[in-house]
Amino acid sequence: MHSTLTLPAAVERAAIANRHGWGPQPGPADLAALATAQAGLHAARLLTPYVTAHTRLPAFRAEDLRCALSPHGTLIKVRCVRRTLHLWPHEHAADAHTATLRLRLGATLATARRIGLSRKDLERTSTQCQEALAGGPLAYRDLQDRMLKAQSVPAVEAVRLGIKWAWESGQITCRNTSPSLHREQREFALIEHAHPTARLTQSDITAATARLIRYYLRAYAPASIADLLWWTGLSQAEISPALATLRPAITHVRVKGLPGKLLTLTEDVDHIRAALPLPADHVRLLAFEDPSFKGYFATRDRYRDAALHAQVFNPIGEVRAAITLAGRIVGTWNWDKKARTVQHNLLTRLSRPVMREVRLRLDHAEAFLSTEPG
């Protein structure tokens, strides 16, 4: 019987950092490659995908992300794992959308039933939404007003839920058309208008879920099943059939300091174990809700001390923008919108050379965030 491979924690952290583009090794070459490497770029907050790209792609400009999300770009924004917004390459978005569709439609239907609406009502209003967008994109308020005029008995909440149903179903999409990374101007459009090459709905949910799990393991392994369940938002019953199809391709490993056996794609094991630990003075700033941190729940101790949980996570469990040293969180930072400056808070004492590197990174982030109007 073979013993389970045990990886040093520093090696595992380095492998993840390099894979995600914030280690010392060359990372993803562009936004599509970065979104693939991270199994989607977390986008629930306006700044998160911009800062994520800024910390990983040396020549990144905010305009690059807006172009990537344009009708002829490479990325599409979908609500998927844990019902949160992510940016995915077109070829992977359908798997993320299909595997998690039940989560979103179920939540929308539950809300509708509380105000007396049925699934048939949602589908009818969703069709009206698509008809309203047939002539081209509309801002949210304009779309809502046009649909209300078409209703025999106007009901704002019913219209809003119909728009949501159409979006969650993959019939329409929502784009931010603001010219600044600090503001949002929501515009809704039919999928075929906003992203002509994207097709979100697939018929084989198990196959889509298996591919989504593979994307997750390629991005975040070694990881536990509890991490996987948390990241996807799916139940054990939903992931088990898909995970069974992947079992021949999975190896269990251990990481020092983390509990239990962790899942890893067998094809990635040698690459992970060959990683060199991050230098002791390796400093990086990562975004609020950075995807590198959002990939884990049960094994969060890989990047933070449990005693510092309240400083690293806000009251609703979102991971704050972090200052990392050798892959571990040693401080937090934030963008002060009014002062247009970057503030920071250290959680431990740092040496003078490391502090100079932290200041350099903070200044770099401030310069980037100041490039566009608030």
Backbone torsions as a table, in degrees:
resi	resn	phi	psi	omega
1	MET	NA	127.7	-177.2
2	HIS	-79.2	139.3	175.6
3	SER	-77.6	154.4	-179.3
4	THR	-76.7	132.0	178.1
5	LEU	-62.2	132.8	176.0
6	THR	-113.1	125.7	-178.1
7	LEU	-101.8	139.0	171.8
8	PRO	-62.8	142.3	-177.7
9	ALA	-59.0	-38.7	-178.5
10	ALA	-65.5	-33.3	177.7
11	VAL	-69.6	-44.8	179.1
12	GLU	-61.3	-44.5	-180.0
13	ARG	-62.0	-40.6	179.5
14	ALA	-65.3	-41.7	-179.7
15	ALA	-61.3	-42.7	179.1
16	ILE	-66.3	-46.4	-179.1
17	ALA	-60.1	-43.3	178.6
18	ASN	-65.4	-41.8	-179.3
19	ARG	-61.8	-37.8	-176.2
20	HIS	-89.8	-1.5	172.3
21	GLY	91.4	8.9	177.0
22	TRP	-119.1	18.6	172.3
23	GLY	-95.4	-176.4	-179.6
24	PRO	-75.2	-18.2	-179.8
25	GLN	-81.2	154.8	176.7
26	PRO	-56.2	134.5	-176.9
27	GLY	-107.1	-160.9	178.6
28	PRO	-55.5	145.7	-172.9
29	ALA	-84.4	-25.9	-176.5
30	ASP	-151.9	-177.4	-175.0
31	LEU	-63.6	-41.7	180.0
32	ALA	-63.7	-41.7	178.3
33	ALA	-67.0	-36.8	178.5
34	LEU	-66.3	-44.0	178.5
35	ALA	-63.1	-34.8	176.1
36	THR	-68.3	-44.7	-178.1
37	ALA	-63.6	-28.2	-177.7
38	GLN	-100.1	4.9	-173.4
39	ALA	52.6	53.7	-179.3
40	GLY	93.2	141.3	176.4
41	LEU	-93.6	121.0	-179.5
42	HIS	-61.5	132.7	-172.1
43	ALA	-138.9	26.3	179.7
44	ALA	-68.3	-29.3	175.2
45	ARG	-107.1	145.4	-175.2
46	LEU	-55.8	-46.2	-172.4
47	LEU	-77.2	-22.9	-169.9
48	THR	-54.0	-53.3	-177.7
49	PRO	-66.8	-30.3	177.9
50	TYR	-66.7	-46.7	-179.6
51	VAL	-68.9	-38.4	177.2
52	THR	-56.8	-46.7	179.7
53	ALA	-68.3	-39.6	-179.4
54	HIS	-61.3	-36.9	-177.8
55	THR	-78.8	-6.8	-174.3
56	ARG	-123.7	-28.0	-177.4
57	LEU	-111.1	108.9	-171.8
58	PRO	-55.3	-36.8	-175.5
59	ALA	-100.0	15.5	-173.7
60	PHE	-65.1	138.2	171.2
61	ARG	-123.7	149.2	-178.9
62	ALA	-56.2	-35.8	-179.4
63	GLU	-61.5	-28.6	-180.0
64	ASP	-60.3	-40.0	-179.4
65	LEU	-71.1	-39.3	177.4
66	ARG	-62.5	-39.3	177.8
67	CYS	-66.7	-38.8	-179.6
68	ALA	-64.0	-25.9	-179.4
69	LEU	-97.0	4.4	179.6
70	SER	-77.6	169.2	-178.6
71	PRO	-53.9	-27.5	-179.4
72	HIS	-109.7	19.0	179.8
73	GLY	-87.9	-173.6	-174.0
74	THR	-103.8	-10.5	-175.4
75	LEU	-118.0	155.6	175.3
76	ILE	-138.9	141.8	179.6
77	LYS	-93.4	123.2	178.6
78	VAL	-133.7	148.0	171.5
79	ARG	-87.5	124.8	-172.8
80	CYS	-145.4	-104.1	-173.2
81	VAL	-59.5	133.9	-176.8
82	ARG	54.5	23.2	179.5
83	ARG	58.8	32.0	179.4
84	THR	-112.7	158.9	-177.3
85	LEU	-77.7	133.2	175.5
86	HIS	-137.9	152.2	173.9
87	LEU	-102.0	124.4	-176.8
88	TRP	-126.1	149.8	165.9
89	PRO	-61.5	148.3	-176.4
90	HIS	-53.8	-39.6	-174.2
91	GLU	-71.3	-15.3	179.1
92	HIS	-108.0	-17.4	-174.3
93	ALA	-61.4	-36.7	-177.9
94	ALA	-62.9	-37.1	178.8
95	ASP	-66.7	-45.3	179.4
96	ALA	-63.6	-40.3	179.5
97	HIS	-66.4	-49.6	-174.2
98	THR	-68.1	-43.5	-176.4
99	ALA	-63.9	-28.3	-174.9
100	THR	-111.8	10.6	-175.8
101	LEU	-59.3	-40.7	-178.7
102	ARG	-57.6	-39.9	-179.5
103	LEU	-56.6	-46.9	-173.1
104	ARG	-77.6	-43.6	179.1
105	LEU	-66.7	-37.5	178.6
106	GLY	-63.0	-42.5	179.7
107	ALA	-67.2	-40.5	179.4
108	THR	-66.0	-42.3	179.4
109	LEU	-65.4	-37.9	178.6
110	ALA	-62.4	-41.2	177.4
111	THR	-64.2	-43.1	-179.1
112	ALA	-63.0	-41.0	-178.2
113	ARG	-64.9	-27.9	179.1
114	ARG	-68.0	-20.2	177.1
115	ILE	-113.0	18.9	171.9
116	GLY	85.3	17.3	179.6
117	LEU	-101.2	145.8	179.3
118	SER	-103.0	172.9	176.1
119	ARG	-61.2	-38.1	179.1
120	LYS	-62.2	-38.1	177.2
121	ASP	-62.8	-44.0	179.6
122	LEU	-63.2	-43.0	-179.1
123	GLU	-65.7	-38.1	178.7
124	ARG	-65.5	-45.2	-179.8
125	THR	-68.8	-33.0	175.5
126	SER	-62.1	-40.6	177.5
127	THR	-63.4	-40.8	177.1
128	GLN	-62.7	-36.5	177.2
129	CYS	-62.0	-46.7	-179.6
130	GLN	-64.6	-36.6	177.6
131	GLU	-65.5	-38.1	179.9
132	ALA	-66.6	-27.9	-178.0
133	LEU	-94.3	0.7	-176.1
134	ALA	-61.4	-30.3	-179.3
135	GLY	-84.2	-6.9	179.9
136	GLY	140.3	173.7	-176.9
137	PRO	-63.4	153.8	177.2
138	LEU	-140.2	145.6	170.2
139	ALA	-65.4	156.1	-174.2
140	TYR	-56.0	-47.7	-178.5
141	ARG	-63.3	-39.8	179.1
142	ASP	-66.0	-40.7	177.8
143	LEU	-63.1	-45.5	-179.9
144	GLN	-61.6	-44.9	-178.6
145	ASP	-64.8	-40.0	180.0
146	ARG	-65.4	-39.1	178.7
147	MET	-69.9	-36.9	179.4
148	LEU	-63.5	-37.0	179.2
149	LYS	-66.4	-27.6	-178.9
150	ALA	-84.8	-10.2	-178.0
151	GLN	-82.8	134.7	176.2
152	SER	-69.1	-36.5	174.8
153	VAL	-123.0	95.4	-176.0
154	PRO	-56.4	134.1	177.9
155	ALA	-148.0	105.0	-174.6
156	VAL	-58.7	-44.6	-176.7
157	GLU	-65.2	-37.3	178.2
158	ALA	-64.5	-40.0	178.8
159	VAL	-65.7	-44.4	179.7
160	ARG	-60.4	-41.6	179.4
161	LEU	-70.4	-31.9	175.7
162	GLY	-65.1	-40.4	175.9
163	ILE	-63.1	-43.8	179.9
164	LYS	-63.2	-41.5	179.2
165	TRP	-62.3	-42.2	179.0
166	ALA	-63.9	-38.3	179.6
167	TRP	-70.6	-49.2	-178.9
168	GLU	-63.7	-30.1	179.8
169	SER	-75.8	-12.9	-180.0
170	GLY	88.3	17.0	179.0
171	GLN	-88.4	-30.7	178.9
172	ILE	-129.5	169.2	177.0
173	THR	-137.6	163.5	179.5
174	CYS	-121.0	125.8	178.6
175	ARG	-118.0	148.0	173.6
176	ASN	-93.7	112.4	-176.4
177	THR	-99.0	11.1	178.2
178	SER	-65.3	142.2	176.8
179	PRO	-81.8	2.1	-179.9
180	SER	-124.7	140.5	178.4
181	LEU	-69.3	-8.9	-178.0
182	HIS	-95.0	-4.8	-176.1
183	ARG	-131.2	161.6	178.5
184	GLU	-126.6	132.9	171.2
185	GLN	-128.8	99.7	-173.8
186	ARG	-78.8	130.4	177.9
187	GLU	-129.4	127.4	179.3
188	PHE	-100.8	145.6	-179.9
189	ALA	-153.2	157.2	171.4
190	LEU	-63.3	143.9	179.7
191	ILE	-53.4	-42.7	-175.6
192	GLU	-68.5	-20.4	176.1
193	HIS	-85.7	-44.1	-175.0
194	ALA	-78.8	-33.7	-177.8
195	HIS	-142.8	80.6	-172.7
196	PRO	-56.2	-26.7	-176.5
197	THR	-95.7	-2.6	-175.6
198	ALA	-92.8	135.4	172.9
199	ARG	-132.2	112.3	-168.7
200	LEU	-88.2	-30.0	-171.3
201	THR	-93.7	130.7	175.6
202	GLN	-122.4	158.4	-176.1
203	SER	-89.2	-29.6	-175.3
204	ASP	-96.2	95.3	-176.4
205	ILE	-66.6	-40.6	-179.2
206	THR	-62.2	-42.9	179.3
207	ALA	-65.5	-40.7	178.1
208	ALA	-64.6	-39.3	179.1
209	THR	-66.4	-40.2	177.6
210	ALA	-61.9	-41.1	178.5
211	ARG	-67.5	-38.5	178.0
212	LEU	-63.0	-41.2	178.0
213	ILE	-63.5	-40.0	178.0
214	ARG	-63.4	-41.8	176.9
215	TYR	-59.4	-41.8	-179.3
216	TYR	-63.5	-48.4	-178.5
217	LEU	-65.3	-38.0	177.4
218	ARG	-62.9	-33.7	-178.1
219	ALA	-84.3	-39.8	-165.2
220	TYR	-121.2	-11.6	-178.3
221	ALA	-65.4	147.8	6.1
222	PRO	-71.0	132.4	-179.1
223	ALA	-147.6	157.3	-178.9
224	SER	-91.7	164.9	174.3
225	ILE	-61.9	-35.8	177.9
226	ALA	-62.7	-38.1	175.1
227	ASP	-61.9	-46.3	-178.9
228	LEU	-60.9	-45.7	179.9
229	LEU	-61.4	-42.8	-179.1
230	TRP	-65.9	-45.2	-177.0
231	TRP	-63.3	-44.4	-178.6
232	THR	-76.6	-33.5	-171.7
233	GLY	81.3	1.7	-179.1
234	LEU	-84.9	165.5	178.7
235	SER	-88.5	165.5	175.9
236	GLN	-59.0	-39.8	-179.7
237	ALA	-63.6	-32.4	-178.6
238	GLU	-78.0	-34.8	-177.4
239	ILE	-88.0	-20.6	-174.6
240	SER	-58.9	-47.7	179.3
241	PRO	-61.6	-40.0	179.8
242	ALA	-68.6	-41.0	-179.6
243	LEU	-64.9	-33.6	179.3
244	ALA	-62.8	-36.2	179.6
245	THR	-69.6	-23.2	-178.9
246	LEU	-93.5	-9.9	-171.9
247	ARG	-52.7	-41.0	179.5
248	PRO	-63.5	-18.7	-177.4
249	ALA	-99.0	5.4	-173.7
250	ILE	-113.4	137.3	173.7
251	THR	-117.3	140.4	176.1
252	HIS	-91.2	133.5	176.5
253	VAL	-132.4	168.1	172.3
254	ARG	-117.7	152.6	173.5
255	VAL	-123.9	127.7	-178.4
256	LYS	-56.4	129.1	179.3
257	GLY	93.6	-10.6	179.1
258	LEU	-111.1	146.6	-175.0
259	PRO	-78.6	144.1	168.7
260	GLY	70.9	-179.1	176.0
261	LYS	-85.1	140.5	-175.3
262	LEU	-114.9	148.1	-178.9
263	LEU	-82.4	138.1	176.0
264	THR	-146.4	140.8	172.1
265	LEU	-67.2	129.3	-176.3
266	THR	-55.1	-37.6	-177.7
267	GLU	-66.8	-16.0	-178.0
268	ASP	-99.8	-10.2	-171.8
269	VAL	-59.3	-48.5	-176.9
270	ASP	-63.7	-38.2	179.1
271	HIS	-65.2	-40.6	179.8
272	ILE	-65.4	-48.6	-175.5
273	ARG	-68.5	-17.5	-179.8
274	ALA	-86.6	-6.5	-177.5
275	ALA	-66.2	140.0	175.3
276	LEU	-87.9	137.3	179.4
277	PRO	-53.6	147.0	177.6
278	LEU	-62.6	143.5	176.6
279	PRO	-56.6	149.7	-177.7
280	ALA	-62.4	-22.8	179.9
281	ASP	-104.9	20.5	-178.8
282	HIS	-76.6	107.9	-177.4
283	VAL	-110.8	134.2	172.6
284	ARG	-142.6	149.8	171.0
285	LEU	-104.0	132.0	178.2
286	LEU	-118.7	158.3	-170.9
287	ALA	-74.6	161.7	166.6
288	PHE	-58.3	130.1	-176.5
289	GLU	55.9	37.9	180.0
290	ASP	-57.4	137.1	-178.0
291	PRO	-59.5	-28.2	178.3
292	SER	-61.0	-33.6	-179.8
293	PHE	-89.5	-27.4	-178.2
294	LYS	-72.8	-9.2	-177.7
295	GLY	-76.9	-7.8	-172.3
296	TYR	-131.8	154.1	173.1
297	PHE	-136.8	-61.7	-177.9
298	ALA	-69.0	-23.9	-176.9
299	THR	-115.9	34.5	179.4
300	ARG	-64.3	-17.5	-179.2
301	ASP	-64.6	-10.7	178.2
302	ARG	-63.8	-26.3	-176.7
303	TYR	-126.7	-4.1	178.2
304	ARG	-144.3	152.2	174.0
305	ASP	-80.7	131.9	-178.1
306	ALA	-56.2	-33.3	-178.8
307	ALA	-65.9	-19.0	-178.6
308	LEU	-100.6	13.0	-173.6
309	HIS	-53.5	-46.4	-175.9
310	ALA	-64.8	-28.7	178.0
311	GLN	-81.5	-28.8	-177.0
312	VAL	-86.8	-32.5	-179.3
313	PHE	-112.4	143.3	176.8
314	ASN	-80.8	176.4	-173.9
315	PRO	-60.3	-22.0	178.9
316	ILE	-101.6	14.7	171.9
317	GLY	88.2	9.5	177.9
318	GLU	-83.9	136.6	-179.4
319	VAL	-78.8	129.4	-177.5
320	ARG	-73.1	162.9	172.6
321	ALA	-60.2	131.4	-166.6
322	ALA	-119.8	148.4	168.2
323	ILE	-101.7	123.6	-177.9
324	THR	-113.6	147.2	174.7
325	LEU	-129.9	117.4	-176.6
326	ALA	53.5	35.2	175.2
327	GLY	87.4	-0.1	179.4
328	ARG	-112.7	144.6	-178.8
329	ILE	-74.8	123.6	179.1
330	VAL	-120.6	0.4	179.7
331	GLY	-175.7	174.4	176.8
332	THR	-129.2	161.2	177.9
333	TRP	-145.0	161.9	177.9
334	ASN	-154.7	156.9	178.7
335	TRP	-94.2	118.8	176.7
336	ASP	-86.0	105.7	-173.8
337	LYS	-63.4	-38.7	-177.8
338	LYS	-70.9	-47.0	-178.4
339	ALA	-82.1	-14.8	-176.5
340	ARG	53.8	47.9	177.1
341	THR	-135.6	161.3	175.4
342	VAL	-96.8	127.5	176.3
343	GLN	-106.6	158.0	178.3
344	HIS	-147.3	162.3	179.1
345	ASN	-142.1	118.5	179.7
346	LEU	-87.1	142.2	-178.9
347	LEU	-103.5	-4.8	178.8
348	THR	-155.1	161.8	179.3
349	ARG	-76.5	136.5	180.0
350	LEU	-118.7	151.4	178.1
351	SER	-68.6	162.6	-179.6
352	ARG	-61.6	-44.1	177.5
353	PRO	-61.1	-41.3	178.7
354	VAL	-66.6	-39.9	-179.7
355	MET	-64.4	-34.6	175.9
356	ARG	-64.1	-39.6	177.6
357	GLU	-67.6	-38.2	176.4
358	VAL	-60.6	-47.1	180.0
359	ARG	-61.1	-40.3	177.6
360	LEU	-60.2	-44.0	179.9
361	ARG	-66.6	-39.2	178.6
362	LEU	-64.0	-42.7	178.6
363	ASP	-64.3	-37.6	179.3
364	HIS	-65.0	-43.0	178.3
365	ALA	-63.9	-42.0	179.8
366	GLU	-62.9	-41.7	179.1
367	ALA	-62.7	-41.7	178.8
368	PHE	-64.6	-47.3	-175.9
369	LEU	-71.2	-16.1	179.5
370	SER	-89.7	-2.5	-174.1
371	THR	-72.8	-20.9	-178.4
372	GLU	-125.4	151.3	-175.5
373	PRO	-65.1	150.6	178.8
374	GLY	-78.1	NA	NA
